[in-house]
Amino acid sequence: MNLHIGITTALVAAALLGLDLYATWTVWREPDLTGLQKGLQSALVWMIPLLGAILCLNVVRAMNRAPMARSSFPTSD
C-alpha cells in the first residue's frame, strides 16, 4: 500500500513539475510581455503551482487569440 501511494505521489509531482516547466517556457516565449511581466508570471507559476500555471497559460493563450466580433448580425448603415 505504501509503495502504491509513493508511486502515485511521484507521478502527480512529475506531472505538476512538467506543467510548471511548460507554463514558464510559454510565458518566456511570449514577445508581447515585458521582462517584469514574465518574471512576475513565472513567480506566480512556481509559488502557486497548479493554479498559477493554469492562469498564466490562459493569459498567454488569450493574448494570442484573434479578436472576435461582438455580434454575428450585420450592422445597419
C-alpha positions as CSV (number, residue, x, y, z in Angstrom):
1,M,0.0,0.0,0.0
2,N,2.8,2.4,0.8
3,L,4.5,1.7,-2.5
4,H,1.3,2.5,-4.3
5,I,0.9,5.8,-2.5
6,G,4.6,6.6,-3.2
7,I,4.3,5.9,-6.9
8,T,1.1,7.9,-7.2
9,T,2.7,10.8,-5.4
10,A,5.8,10.7,-7.6
11,L,3.6,10.7,-10.8
12,V,1.5,13.6,-9.6
13,A,4.6,15.6,-8.6
14,A,6.2,14.8,-12.0
15,A,3.1,15.9,-13.9
16,L,2.9,19.1,-11.8
17,L,6.6,19.8,-12.5
18,G,6.1,19.3,-16.2
19,L,3.1,21.6,-16.2
20,D,5.0,24.3,-14.4
21,L,8.0,24.0,-16.7
22,Y,5.7,24.2,-19.7
23,A,3.9,27.3,-18.3
24,T,7.2,29.0,-17.6
25,W,8.6,28.2,-21.0
26,T,5.4,29.5,-22.6
27,V,5.5,32.8,-20.6
28,W,9.1,33.4,-21.5
29,R,8.4,32.8,-25.3
30,E,5.7,35.4,-25.4
31,P,7.1,38.5,-27.2
32,D,4.3,40.9,-26.0
33,L,5.2,40.6,-22.3
34,T,7.9,42.8,-20.7
35,G,10.7,41.3,-18.7
36,L,9.0,42.3,-15.4
37,Q,5.7,40.7,-16.5
38,K,7.5,37.5,-17.5
39,G,9.2,37.4,-14.1
40,L,6.1,38.0,-12.1
41,Q,4.1,35.4,-14.1
42,S,6.9,32.9,-13.6
43,A,6.9,33.6,-9.9
44,L,3.2,33.0,-9.8
45,V,3.6,29.7,-11.6
46,W,6.1,28.4,-9.1
47,M,4.6,29.9,-5.9
48,I,1.0,28.6,-6.7
49,P,1.9,25.6,-8.8
50,L,-1.3,24.3,-10.4
51,L,-3.5,27.4,-10.3
52,G,-0.6,29.7,-11.3
53,A,0.3,27.6,-14.3
54,I,-3.3,27.4,-15.5
55,L,-3.8,31.1,-15.0
56,C,-0.6,32.1,-16.9
57,L,-1.3,29.6,-19.7
58,N,-4.8,31.1,-20.2
59,V,-3.4,34.7,-20.2
60,V,-0.9,33.8,-22.9
61,R,-3.5,31.9,-24.9
62,A,-5.9,34.9,-24.7
63,M,-3.2,37.3,-25.8
64,N,-2.6,35.2,-29.0
65,R,-6.3,34.7,-29.9
66,A,-7.7,36.7,-32.8
67,P,-10.3,39.3,-31.7
68,M,-13.8,38.1,-32.2
69,A,-16.8,40.1,-33.5
70,R,-19.3,41.1,-30.8
71,S,-22.3,40.1,-32.9
72,S,-22.9,37.9,-35.8
73,F,-25.7,40.1,-37.1
74,P,-24.8,42.5,-39.9
75,T,-24.6,46.2,-39.0
76,S,-27.2,48.6,-40.5
77,D,-25.7,51.5,-42.3
